[in-house]
């Protein structure tokens, strides 16, 4: 108990010491997805949000996404995901790795809704095109392991081309 209080005090003091280099990071994005789910093609628009901290050139953020997708001939599907991300900025370029803690694919077809859950990973690269505006390419790999409570083995891979801007 005392150890956790001391850790909290030390971490909080790092954020407010004048020589500290930790800053808040808030970055919305919008883009286009293209890839595969099982044997179907995947495409559609997506939205993302990264929020967390920057430490010099390193950033550690939570990453949430919502993607309105078309899976093959099924037009009403969406994917939501939540990830923990670590990355860095290097001379106008950014690189990151995300561990996808949860991903939920919801497919609506002929009045039936199927909810498929899993986890995965993402890797990305981005280049600065204007002041704090980035053009990003991210590869996503998701292993789905449950469909409406039933164990499954399904896979989705997709590229996400997006534009993002760092608000602060």
FENRA-V202921 format. One record per backbone hydrogen bond with DSSP energy under -0.5 kcal/mol. CO is the residue of the C=O (numbers start at 1). NH is the residue of the N-H. Records with the same first field share a line. If there is no record, write none. Layout:
CO->NH  NH
This chain:
1->5
2->6
3->7
4->8
5->9
6->10
7->11
8->12
9->13
10->14
11->15
12->16
13->17
17->20
21->56
23->54
25->52
26->167  168
27->50
28->165
29->48
30->163
31->46
32->161
33->44
34->159
35->42
36->157
37->40
40->37
41->72
42->35
43->70
44->33
45->68
46->31
47->66
48->29
49->64
50->27
51->62
52->25
53->60
54->23
55->58
57->89
58->55
59->87
60->53
61->85
62->51
63->83
64->49
65->81
66->47
67->69  79
68->45
69->77
70->43  72
71->74
73->75
74->71
75->77
76->108
77->69
78->106
79->67
80->104
81->65
82->101  102
83->63
84->99
85->61
86->97
87->59
88->95
90->93
92->128
93->90
94->126
95->88
96->124
97->86
98->100  122
99->84  101
100->120
102->82
103->118
104->80  106
105->107  116
106->78
107->109  114
108->76
109->112
112->109
114->107  116
115->148
116->105
117->145  146
118->103
119->143
120->100
121->141
122->98
123->139
124->96
125->137
126->94
127->135
130->133
132->166
133->129  130
134->136  164
135->127
136->162
137->125
138->160
139->123
140->158
141->121
142->144  156
143->119
144->154
145->152
146->117
147->150
150->147
154->144
155->38
156->142
157->36
158->140
159->34
160->138  162
161->32
162->136
163->30
164->134
165->28  167
